[in-house]
Each structure stands twice: as C-alpha cells, then as structure tokens.
C-alpha cells in the first residue's frame, strides 16, 4: 500500500474514524488490561497495546471500508457507473449544463480523443447505450487529468466520504458487539456509553449515505469538466 496523499486522507483517515474507534474502545477497556497482566506492570504496556493492535487493524480495515464503499454503496447508487454525475451531466435530458456547454465538451472530446458521443436522437432511442458510451469516454478524461491538483483534492474528498460510509458498516457491527460485550460479559458503563454514541453516529452516516455520495460525486464531476475545459 502506497502512503500517498490519497491513501492517507481518503483511506486511512476514514478507517480511523469509522472502524478503528470501536476497536480501540474494546482494546482499551478489555484487551489491554489482559495484555498488561500478561507482561506485568510495565509502564506503557496499555499504550503499546492500543497502538499496535489499532495500527494493524487500521491497515487491513481501510481496504475493507474502501471495497464496501465502492462496490456496494457507489455501485448501487450510481448503477455501476452508468448514473455517475459525470455521465448524467452529459445527457441531453439533464439540465445541469446548457446544451451549448455540453456541445463544447463534446467537440473537445472529438478533437482530442477522436470519439463521438451519441446524438440527441441516438440517446433518446437507446439511453442505456448512450450512458455506456459516456462512461467509456469519461475514462479518457480522468486519465488525461491525472495529477491535476484541484481534481485530486475533490477526488480525495469524495473518496474519503465514500470510504467512511463503507467503513461505517463495520463500525455499526463492532459498536453493537461492544455494547453487548460491555453490558453483559464485562460490565463497563463508560465503554457502553461510548459505543452507543459511535453506533448512533455510524447509523446516521449510513442513513445519509445516498445524499452524501451524490453531493460529493456532483462536486467532483463539476470540477472534472471545469478543469478539462481549462
């Protein structure tokens, strides 16, 4: 795993927020006590336990959060890329951009990549085919703008929110486990309270997931076209 800006901000940070906090709660209130007893009363034993266990989980769970966010939430809401904002904006039946503005983008795509997007009549006759064609062409645009700092920033923002939502699925599961464990098996009132707060927070994030992903997706698409047109 490369630790570049995208990895740190869009993958590691969301995992820290949505997955690692419940793990740290369980580790702090239960595991590190057992660890401390095992190694004896060594100064810093709890700190070592918290950092090592949480750090190991962070690397693995950041990937799981990304997979769930991309392959479940993004794929469901955007129908396997065919309804991505960048695709919607180029459809003639979408009112986000005026027709002259869309034609300007289309003309530049034709000049630079030698591709023609479906006409209004072709789009009307086969909307699914038109969307599939736009998806293919948008890949050329993203490749051309790779490394653009403005687009990268919005890509990080979108990726961070999407991955946080994916991680929230695990956060809910882990928070429920913590509530049950510290209520029934190892009573710790503070651990229960913290876990209830994280559970509510993750459920709230999941409830707003469609709005959040669409909002940041729209912002990314607008920057994509703005930077492409220069």
N, C-alpha and C positions, 0 to 999 in steps of 0.2 A: 504493500500500500504506500503510495507516494504521499508525503505530508506537505502538499502544496496548499495554496490559499483556499481552493475549493474544498479539499479534503478536510481541512481544519474547521472551516466555517460552515460548510454545508453538510458534512457527515459526522465529524467528531462532536461538534457543539450540540447538534440536535440529539444525538445519542446520549450525551451527558445530561441533557435536560429531561428527556422522555423515558430513558431506560435505566441509566446508572443511579439516579436518585433513589428509587425503590431498593436497588441492590445495596446501596450504601446504608440505607436505613436498616435492612436486615443484617448487613455485615456489622454495623456499629453496635446494634442492640443485642446481637446474639453471637455471630461468628467470631468477632474479635475478642469477646470475653473468653471463649473456648480456646482461641489461639493464644491469648495471654496466659491462661492457665497452663497450656501445654509447654510454652517456652519459659515460663516463670515470670516473675515480676520484673521484666526488663523494661527500662524506660523506652518509650516509643514503640512498644510492641503493637498497641492498638493502631497507631498511625501507620506503621509498616503494613499491617493487615489491611487497613482501609485503602491505602494507596495501591498496593499490589493487586488485591482482588478486583477493585474497581477498575484499575488500569487494564487488566487482562480482559475483563468483560467489555470494556469500552471499545477495544479494537474489534472484537467479534460482533458485538451487537450493533455497532454503527453500520455494518454491512447488512445485517438483517433488517434494520429500520429502512435503509435505502431500498432494499428489494421489495418490502411490503408497500412502501410509499409509491414506488414506480410501477410495480406490476399488479397492484390491487387498486389503490386509490386513483392514480393518474390514468391507468389503463381503463378503469371503469368510467370515470368522469369524462374523459376525452375520447372514449370509444376507440382505443388502440391507435391513437394519434389522428384519426380522421376528423375529430372535432377539436383539435388543438386550436387555441386562439389565432395562431399564425395562419391556420387553414381557414378558419371562419372568416377572418378579415379579408381574405382574397376572394371569397364567394360573392357573386353578383347580388345575391339576395340578402347579404349582410350590409347593414347601414353604418358600420363603424367608420369606414372610409368612403369618400365620394368616388364615383365611377372614374372621373379623370385621374384621381390619385392612384386608383388601382391600375389603370391603364399605364400610368407612368412606371409603376413597379413591373408590370408585365413586359413592357417594352425593354426595360433594362435587363430583365431575366432573359429575354430573347436575344439581346445583343451580346450579353456576357457568356451565357451558357448554351445558346442555340436551342432553347426549348420554348415551346408554345403551350401556354395554359389553355384549358378548354374555353371556348367562346360561351357567351351567354346562352345560346341555343343548345350547345352541347351540354352545358351544365344543367339546364332545365330537363334535358332528355335523360341524363344519367348523372345524378348528383353524387352517388357513391363513387363512380369512376372519376368524376372531377375532383373529389376530395382526395382520392388515392394519388392522382397525378400531382396535386399541390403538395402533398406530403413528400413525394419524391423530390420535387424541386426545392422545397424548403431545406432539405438536407444539404444542397449545394450552397445555399445562402449561409447556413450556420458554419459550414466548413470554411467558406471564404472569410467570415468574420471571426474565426477562431483567434483568440488572443486580444480581441477588442476589449479595452478596459471597462467601458460603460456596459457592454453586453455581459461581460464576465461578472460584474457586480450584481446585475439583475438575475443572472443565472444562479449565482450563489444564494441570493435571497429566495428565489423560487425553490431551489434545491433544498435549502435549509428548512423551509416550511413544509415541503412535501415529505422530507425525511423525518421531521419531527412528528408529523401525523402518522407516518408508518411506525415510528418508534413508540407512539402513544398506545398502540395496540398491545405491545409488550408491557408498557407502563401500567396499563389497566390490569393486566393479568398479574403482574408482580405486586401491585398495590393490594389487590384482593387477597393474594397469598399472605402478604404481610399483616393485613387486618385480621385474617382468620388465625394466623400463627400467634400473633402477639395478643390476641383476645382469648384464645383457648389453650394453647400449648405452653406459651412462655409469656405470661401476662406482663405487658409493659404499656401503660396508658399513653405515654408520650409517643411511643412508636405507632400506636393505633391512631392517634390524632394526626400525626404527620402523614401516615398512609392514607387516611381518609381525605386529607387535603389534596394529596397527589392524585388520588383516584378521581375526585371531582374535577380537578384541573385537566386530566387527560380525557375524561369523558366529554368535557366542554370542548376541548380541541377537536375531538372526533366528530362531535355534533356539528361543528362549523367547518369541517374539512372541505366540503364541496365549495363553499364560498371562498375559503382561504386559497385553495389551489387555483380556482378560477381567477381570483383577484390578482395573484402574483403571476399567473400564466398570461393574463391580459397585459400586465405591465411589461413583462419580458418581450412579448410579441411586438408591442409598440416600439420598444427600443430597438428590436431587431430590424424592423422596417426603416426606422429613422436612421440608424447607422448604415444600413445598406444603401439608402438613397444618398447619404452623405449630406 
